[in-house]
């Protein structure tokens, strides 16, 4: 069934710094699960002479993973779209009073569609 709060799926990986015998970069899996992907303009959208630039982000329902800038994020949207980004910045929230807010917001950069 679909998780209505986190309807998309995302996979977050960190480069190991090695390649396999075919020259393919190797990654360690950090997270593979539900997410809430937001691409719409949030007041930060700008026009860069040729295209509109926005600040996509994804929320995941965990707050206990230490990510790093440039970790690889692959988003599998509920509409079938697949996009790959890297982490620009993230913030994990822990709140005893409101446990439903305990999640991680990840700001994304460098998106490409597959």
N, C-alpha and C positions, 0 to 999 in steps of 0.2 A: 504494500500500500504506500501511498505517497505521504511524506511528511510535509504538512502544509506550512510549517514555520521555516523549514529548510528543504525546499522542493528540488533543488539541484544537487549534483554530486561533484565532489572535487577530489583530486589526488594531488598531494604535495610531496615533492621529492627533493633530496639534496644531492648534488653531484659528488661522487666519491673521489674525483680527480684521476680516475683511471678509465681506460677504454677496453673493450673486449678485443678478441683477435680480428674482428672485422672493422675495427676503428670506431665502434659505436660507444658513445659516452655512457658510463654506468652511473646509476643513481641508487640511493637508499630511500626507501619509502618511509615518510614521516606521518602521513595521514591519508586515509582513503575512506570517505564517508559523505554524509549529507552536508549541504551548504546552501546559503542564500546569496545568489549572485546579483549584484546591482550594477547596471551599466548606464542607466539613465543619467541625464545631467543633474547635478546637485548644486548648481550655482557656481561650480568650478569649471564648467565647460568653456572652452575658448576656441577661437578660430585661428588656425596656423597657416594662413595664406592659401592652402590647398585643401584642408580638411578640418573637421571639427575634432577637438581633442577633449576627451572626458577623463574622469578619474574612477575607473571601475574598482569595485571592492567585492569581497566575499566574506560572509559571516559563517563561522563553523561552530557547532554546539559543544566545543571543548575549550578548555583554557589552561591545559597542562603540558603544552608542547612548546619548546623553545625553538622558534623558527629563526632564520637568518635572512637578511637582505639578499636577494637574488636566488633564493630557493625557487624551484620550478613548480608552478601551479597549473594543472590542467583542469578546466571546468567543463563538465558535461551538463549542459542546460536541459531543463525538462522538455524544451521544444526540439531537442536533437542537436543543437549547435554545440560544437566542441571548440574551445579556445584555450590557448596556452599563453601564460604570462610568467613573469617573475615577481617576487615579493619586493615591493617598494618600501613598505613599512607595515608594522602590525601592532595591535594592542589587545592584550588579554584582560578580561574583566572578571574579578571575583568579588561577589557581594553576598554576604551572609543574610542580609535582610531581603534581598530579591534574587533568589537562586535562578529564576527564569532569565535573568540578565547575564548569567555566567556563560560567556562565549568569547570568541576571538574575532576581531575585525581585521581583515587583511587588505591593505591597499595594494593594487596591482599595477604593473607597468609592462610595456612592450608586448601587447597582445597580438596574437596571430590566430587566424581561424584555420582549422584543419579541413 
